[in-house]
Amino acid sequence: MAPSFTSVAQAACLLLVPFVSGAPIVEAENAKQGSFAITQVKNPSFVSVDGLGPAAHLHAFLKYNVAPPKALLALNGSATNGEVPASPFPAAFDREYLSPVSIGNPPQILDLDFDTGSSDLWVFSSETAKEYVNGQKLYTPGKSITSQALKDHTWSISYGDGSSCSGTVVHERVTLGSLTYESQAVEVANVVSSSFTQDTASSGLLGLAFSSINQVRPTSQKTWVDNMIGSLAAPVFTVDLKKAAVGSYNFGSIDSSKYTGNISYVPVNNKKGFWQVMGSGYQVGKKAFVSTQIDTIADTGTTLLLLPLAIVKAYYAEVKGATYSADYGAYIFPCTATLPDFTFGMDKYRGTIPGSFIKYGTITTTTCYGGIQDKGNMPFSIFGDILLKAQFVVFDVGNNRLGFASKQL
């Protein structure tokens, strides 16, 4: 039976040198100045509804401006001319946890989505047209004595459905934790995609990818991390996301209490501006490890774990009752099924995602949507939150590498 447009529409509205297994750069207990933690806050608008899976899947394609499978377009109610009327970017109500950021003087506190898959800090503001605002906290440049307009500079980000966000740019005081950068480029939204309007709790994004893909023109701007790198105790930040709980981002040090064993590092290829690494293979449940290259990025702004189709097929072959649904353009399975763990390789390191993490959401009361899905025509795989919630991840800016470690789940 074809999926219900209502449930899916509701949900849509709602990342080369040798491998290194090294000691942490600066341990938190030894770091005093120049390091801090940002603890996420719960999004009060989050609602778990049927159809989050398709919305999250479509979100990834649109974010990277790649044409999604026709089935995903149909689920979101494509128009007769082939255009999609509203993108689920981000999948509203699928961003359950956000992070507070202080902008301006006096400080204006906005809850933002920290995104390692983009490099722009953009916010809803008093300059955002009223029809795009729906309860978001707004940044008001005129109420800040440190706001300075960046003359003749604008920004625009386009998504795979033809929607976009755009506006002007100011240099402004931005504080994360205990550190402040006095002249950070803040992209002030005039126009936003309708899906951002629908996500009432999030006031914008803070990009943590590389500055080379910042979208300010004519002169691109540095990310907050790149601007502050000399002020951090160590040129590093870590991501410790949780399943169904608040996670945290640490800047300037590595908290050894948050992981077990050693941190294993792999080199990053940042030519495309992303935290892009080469995986060494995978394992499904207790089956043998399969050695194969997996070109992937680590992206906190994507929910699902998106992989080459051959790996996806190998995984669901071990799930009783799992099938590929042409209606959903994805793998689904009975909610009563027990899912095997999924293990990825980074050179010699092996990181495991419990099967329970991969049971992402419901489509109906009896049918569930998998957190592992096909990457389609995207130029790389995406290690999204499904995987990142099961790992402690080090984004080592100074050494251009990504670190993985196990942690208590």
C-alpha positions as CSV (number, residue, x, y, z in Angstrom):
1,M,0.0,0.0,0.0
2,A,1.3,3.5,-0.8
3,P,2.4,5.5,2.1
4,S,0.2,8.2,3.6
5,F,1.1,11.7,2.4
6,T,-0.2,13.2,5.7
7,S,2.1,11.3,8.0
8,V,5.2,11.9,5.9
9,A,4.4,15.5,5.2
10,Q,3.9,16.0,9.0
11,A,7.4,14.6,9.6
12,A,8.9,16.6,6.8
13,C,7.5,19.7,8.4
14,L,8.5,18.4,11.8
15,L,32.9,13.3,6.5
16,L,46.4,10.3,3.1
17,V,48.6,9.4,5.8
18,P,49.1,6.3,8.0
19,F,46.6,5.5,10.6
20,V,47.5,6.7,14.1
21,S,46.2,5.4,17.4
22,G,47.3,8.2,19.6
23,A,47.0,9.7,23.0
24,P,44.7,12.7,23.4
25,I,46.1,16.1,22.5
26,V,45.0,18.0,25.7
27,E,43.1,16.2,28.4
28,A,40.3,18.1,29.9
29,E,41.5,17.7,33.5
30,N,44.8,19.4,32.4
31,A,43.2,22.1,30.3
32,K,42.3,25.3,32.1
33,Q,41.9,28.3,29.8
34,G,40.9,27.9,26.2
35,S,38.6,24.9,26.6
36,F,35.0,24.4,27.4
37,A,31.9,22.3,26.8
38,I,28.6,23.1,25.2
39,T,25.8,21.0,26.5
40,Q,22.8,20.6,24.2
41,V,19.3,21.7,25.1
42,K,16.2,19.7,24.3
43,N,14.1,21.0,21.5
44,P,10.6,21.5,23.1
45,S,9.0,21.2,19.6
46,F,10.3,17.7,19.0
47,V,7.6,15.2,18.3
48,S,8.2,11.6,17.3
49,V,5.7,10.8,14.6
50,D,5.4,8.3,11.8
51,G,7.4,9.3,8.8
52,L,10.5,10.8,10.3
53,G,12.6,8.3,8.4
54,P,11.7,9.5,4.9
55,A,12.0,13.1,6.0
56,A,15.5,12.6,7.4
57,H,16.5,10.6,4.2
58,L,15.3,13.3,1.9
59,H,17.0,16.0,4.0
60,A,20.4,14.5,3.3
61,F,19.9,14.6,-0.5
62,L,18.6,18.2,-0.4
63,K,21.4,19.4,1.9
64,Y,24.1,18.3,-0.5
65,N,22.1,19.5,-3.6
66,V,21.8,15.9,-5.0
67,A,18.6,14.8,-6.7
68,P,16.8,12.4,-4.4
69,P,15.0,9.2,-5.4
70,K,11.6,9.8,-7.0
71,A,9.9,7.9,-4.2
72,L,11.2,10.3,-1.6
73,L,10.0,13.3,-3.7
74,A,6.6,11.7,-4.0
75,L,6.3,11.1,-0.3
76,N,6.8,14.8,0.2
77,G,4.1,15.7,-2.3
78,S,5.9,16.8,-5.4
79,A,4.2,19.3,-7.6
80,T,3.0,18.3,-11.1
81,N,5.8,20.3,-12.7
82,G,8.4,18.1,-10.9
83,E,9.2,20.7,-8.3
84,V,9.0,20.0,-4.6
85,P,7.0,22.7,-2.8
86,A,8.8,22.6,0.6
87,S,12.0,20.9,1.6
88,P,12.3,19.0,5.0
89,F,15.7,20.7,5.6
90,P,16.3,20.3,8.4
91,A,13.7,17.6,9.0
92,A,11.6,19.7,11.4
93,F,11.1,18.0,14.8
94,D,13.9,15.6,13.8
95,R,16.5,17.9,15.4
96,E,15.7,16.9,18.9
97,Y,18.6,18.6,20.6
98,L,20.1,22.1,19.9
99,S,23.1,24.1,21.3
100,P,22.9,27.6,22.8
101,V,25.1,30.4,21.4
102,S,25.6,34.0,22.6
103,I,25.6,36.7,19.9
104,G,26.0,40.4,20.4
105,N,26.4,42.8,23.3
106,P,24.3,42.7,25.3
107,P,24.2,39.0,24.6
108,Q,21.3,37.5,22.7
109,I,21.1,33.7,23.3
110,L,20.0,31.6,20.3
111,D,19.6,27.8,20.1
112,L,21.4,26.6,17.0
113,D,22.1,23.4,15.2
114,F,25.8,22.6,15.3
115,D,26.6,21.2,11.8
116,T,29.9,19.6,10.8
117,G,28.6,19.3,7.3
118,S,28.5,23.1,6.6
119,S,30.5,26.2,7.2
120,D,28.1,29.1,7.7
121,L,26.8,30.7,10.9
122,W,23.4,32.0,9.9
123,V,20.5,33.0,12.1
124,F,16.9,34.1,12.1
125,S,16.8,37.8,12.8
126,S,14.7,41.0,13.0
127,E,15.5,41.3,9.3
128,T,13.9,38.0,8.4
129,A,10.7,38.7,6.5
130,K,7.7,38.1,8.8
131,E,6.2,35.4,6.7
132,Y,9.3,33.2,7.4
133,V,9.2,33.6,11.2
134,N,7.2,31.1,13.3
135,G,8.2,31.5,16.9
136,Q,12.0,31.3,16.5
137,K,14.3,33.4,18.8
138,L,15.6,36.3,16.7
139,Y,18.9,38.0,16.6
140,T,18.4,41.8,16.4
141,P,21.5,43.6,15.0
142,G,20.2,47.0,16.1
143,K,20.1,46.0,19.8
144,S,23.8,45.0,19.8
145,I,26.5,47.7,20.2
146,T,29.1,45.3,18.6
147,S,27.2,44.6,15.4
148,Q,28.9,46.0,12.2
149,A,27.5,45.5,8.8
150,L,29.8,43.9,6.3
151,K,29.3,46.2,3.3
152,D,28.3,44.7,0.0
153,H,28.5,41.2,1.3
154,T,25.6,38.7,1.0
155,W,25.1,35.0,1.5
156,S,22.9,32.4,-0.2
157,I,22.6,28.6,0.3
158,S,20.6,26.6,-2.2
159,Y,19.1,23.2,-1.6
160,G,18.3,20.2,-3.8
161,D,14.6,21.1,-4.1
162,G,15.2,24.7,-5.4
163,S,14.6,26.3,-2.0
164,S,17.2,28.6,-0.4
165,C,18.2,30.8,2.5
166,S,19.8,34.1,2.0
167,G,20.5,37.5,3.5
168,T,23.1,40.1,4.6
169,V,26.2,39.7,6.8
170,V,27.5,41.4,10.0
171,H,30.6,41.1,12.0
172,E,29.6,40.5,15.5
173,R,30.7,39.2,19.0
174,V,30.0,35.5,19.2
175,T,30.6,33.5,22.4
176,L,30.6,29.8,22.8
177,G,31.2,28.6,26.3
178,S,34.0,30.7,27.9
179,L,35.5,32.0,24.6
180,T,34.5,35.0,22.5
181,Y,35.4,36.1,19.0
182,E,34.7,39.8,18.6
183,S,34.3,40.0,14.8
184,Q,32.7,36.8,13.7
185,A,30.8,36.8,10.4
186,V,27.1,36.2,11.3
187,E,24.8,35.6,8.3
188,V,21.6,37.4,8.9
189,A,18.7,35.8,7.2
190,N,16.3,37.8,5.1
191,V,14.7,34.8,3.4
192,V,14.6,31.2,4.6
193,S,13.3,27.9,3.2
194,S,9.8,27.1,4.5
195,S,11.1,24.0,6.4
196,F,13.3,26.2,8.6
197,T,10.2,28.3,9.3
198,Q,8.4,25.1,10.4
199,D,11.2,24.2,12.8
200,T,10.2,26.7,15.5
201,A,12.8,25.8,18.1
202,S,16.0,26.3,16.0
203,S,17.2,29.8,15.2
204,G,19.7,28.7,12.6
205,L,23.0,26.8,12.1
206,L,26.6,27.0,13.3
207,G,28.8,25.3,10.7
208,L,31.8,23.3,11.9
209,A,33.2,22.1,8.5
210,F,36.1,23.9,6.8
211,S,36.0,27.5,5.9
212,S,36.6,26.9,2.2
213,I,32.9,26.1,1.7
214,N,31.6,29.2,3.4
215,Q,28.9,30.8,1.3
216,V,29.4,34.5,1.9
217,R,30.2,36.5,-1.2
218,P,32.2,38.2,-2.7
219,T,34.7,37.3,0.1
220,S,34.1,34.1,2.0
221,Q,34.4,34.2,5.8
222,K,36.0,32.0,8.4
223,T,34.1,29.7,10.7
224,W,34.1,30.5,14.5
225,V,36.4,27.5,15.1
226,D,38.9,28.7,12.5
227,N,38.8,32.2,13.9
228,M,39.3,31.0,17.5
229,I,41.8,28.2,16.8
230,G,44.7,30.2,18.3
231,S,42.8,30.8,21.5
232,L,41.8,27.2,22.1
233,A,44.1,25.2,24.5
234,A,44.4,22.7,21.6
235,P,43.1,23.0,18.0
236,V,40.4,20.4,18.4
237,F,36.7,19.9,19.2
238,T,34.9,16.7,20.1
239,V,31.4,15.4,19.6
240,D,29.6,13.3,22.1
241,L,26.0,12.8,20.9
242,K,23.6,10.6,22.8
243,K,20.6,8.5,21.9
244,A,17.4,10.0,23.5
245,A,19.5,12.3,25.7
246,V,21.4,15.5,25.6
247,G,24.9,15.3,24.2
248,S,27.8,17.8,24.2
249,Y,30.5,19.5,22.2
250,N,33.9,20.1,23.8
251,F,36.2,22.7,22.3
252,G,39.9,23.0,23.0
253,S,40.4,19.7,24.9
254,I,39.5,16.0,25.0
255,D,37.6,14.8,28.1
256,S,39.0,11.3,28.8
257,S,36.0,10.5,31.0
258,K,33.8,10.4,27.9
259,Y,35.4,7.5,26.1
260,T,36.9,4.1,26.7
261,G,40.2,2.6,25.3
262,N,42.3,4.7,22.9
263,I,41.3,7.2,20.3
264,S,42.2,6.0,16.8
265,Y,42.8,8.6,14.2
266,V,42.6,8.7,10.4
267,P,43.6,11.5,8.0
268,V,41.0,13.9,6.7
269,N,40.8,14.8,3.0
270,N,39.4,18.4,3.3
271,K,39.6,19.3,-0.4
272,K,35.9,19.5,-0.7
273,G,35.6,21.3,2.6
274,F,34.2,18.4,4.6
275,W,35.4,16.1,7.3
276,Q,36.0,13.4,4.7
277,V,37.8,10.1,5.6
278,M,38.3,6.7,4.0
279,G,36.8,3.8,5.9
280,S,38.3,0.4,5.7
281,G,35.3,-1.9,5.7
282,Y,32.2,-3.1,7.6
283,Q,30.7,-6.0,9.5
284,V,27.1,-7.0,10.0
285,G,26.4,-8.7,13.3
286,K,28.7,-11.6,13.9
287,K,29.5,-12.2,10.2
288,A,33.0,-11.8,8.9
289,F,34.5,-8.3,8.5
290,V,34.4,-7.2,4.9
291,S,37.4,-5.1,3.8
292,T,36.4,-2.4,1.3
293,Q,37.0,1.3,1.0
294,I,34.2,3.6,2.2
295,D,34.6,7.2,1.2
296,T,32.6,9.1,3.8
297,I,32.1,12.4,5.7
298,A,31.2,12.9,9.4
299,D,28.2,15.1,9.5
300,T,26.3,16.0,12.7
301,G,23.7,17.8,10.6
302,T,22.5,14.5,9.0
303,T,20.5,12.0,10.9
304,L,20.9,8.8,9.0
305,L,23.9,6.5,8.2
306,L,24.0,6.6,4.4
307,L,26.2,4.0,2.7
308,P,26.8,2.3,-0.7
309,L,23.8,0.1,-1.8
310,A,25.9,-3.1,-1.6
311,I,26.5,-2.5,2.1
312,V,22.9,-1.6,2.8
313,K,21.7,-4.8,1.1
314,A,24.2,-6.8,3.1
315,Y,22.9,-5.4,6.3
316,Y,19.2,-5.9,5.7
317,A,19.8,-9.4,4.4
318,E,20.4,-10.2,8.1
319,V,17.1,-8.6,9.3
320,K,14.1,-10.9,9.3
321,G,11.3,-9.5,7.2
322,A,13.3,-6.6,5.9
323,T,12.5,-5.5,2.3
324,Y,13.2,-2.6,0.0
325,S,10.0,-0.5,-0.4
326,A,9.6,1.2,-3.8
327,D,7.0,3.4,-2.2
328,Y,9.4,4.7,0.4
329,G,12.6,4.4,-1.7
330,A,14.2,2.8,1.4
331,Y,14.5,-0.4,3.4
332,I,11.8,-1.1,5.9
333,F,11.2,-4.0,8.3
334,P,8.7,-5.3,10.9
335,C,9.1,-3.3,14.1
336,T,9.2,-6.7,16.0
337,A,12.5,-7.6,14.2
338,T,15.8,-7.7,16.1
339,L,18.4,-5.7,14.2
340,P,22.1,-6.8,14.2
341,D,24.9,-4.5,15.2
342,F,26.7,-2.7,12.4
343,T,30.5,-2.3,12.7
344,F,32.6,0.1,10.6
345,G,36.3,0.1,10.1
346,M,38.7,3.0,10.1
347,D,42.0,1.3,9.2
348,K,42.5,-1.0,12.2
349,Y,39.8,0.6,14.4
350,R,36.4,-1.0,14.6
351,G,33.4,1.0,15.8
352,T,30.1,-0.6,16.5
353,I,26.6,0.8,16.3
354,P,24.1,-1.3,18.3
355,G,21.1,-2.7,16.3
356,S,18.8,-0.8,18.6
357,F,20.3,2.5,17.3
358,I,19.5,1.5,13.7
359,K,15.8,1.1,14.4
360,Y,15.2,4.7,13.6
361,G,11.5,5.3,13.5
362,T,8.1,4.0,12.7
363,I,6.2,4.3,9.4
364,T,3.1,2.5,10.8
365,T,2.4,0.9,14.1
366,T,3.9,-2.4,12.8
367,T,6.5,-1.2,10.2
368,C,9.8,0.5,11.0
369,Y,12.3,2.6,9.0
370,G,16.0,1.7,9.1
371,G,18.6,4.2,10.1
372,I,21.0,2.7,7.5
373,Q,20.0,3.6,3.9
374,D,21.4,4.0,0.4
375,K,23.5,7.1,-0.3
376,G,22.2,7.1,-3.9
377,N,24.0,9.5,-6.2
378,M,25.8,11.4,-3.4
379,P,29.5,11.6,-4.0
380,F,30.3,10.1,-0.6
381,S,28.8,8.2,2.2
382,I,27.6,10.1,5.3
383,F,28.3,9.1,8.9
384,G,25.3,10.8,10.4
385,D,23.9,10.9,13.9
386,I,22.9,7.2,13.8
387,L,26.6,6.3,13.9
388,L,27.9,9.4,15.7
389,K,25.7,8.7,18.8
390,A,27.4,5.4,19.3
391,Q,30.9,6.9,19.1
392,F,33.1,9.5,20.7
393,V,34.5,11.6,17.8
394,V,37.5,14.0,17.8
395,F,37.6,16.6,15.1
396,D,41.3,17.5,15.1
397,V,41.6,20.7,13.2
398,G,45.3,21.3,13.9
399,N,46.4,17.9,12.6
400,N,43.7,17.5,9.9
401,R,42.4,14.2,11.2
402,L,39.4,12.5,12.7
403,G,39.5,10.4,15.8
404,F,37.1,7.6,16.9
405,A,36.7,5.9,20.2
406,S,34.2,3.7,21.9
407,K,32.2,4.9,24.8
408,Q,29.6,3.7,27.3
409,L,26.2,3.7,25.8
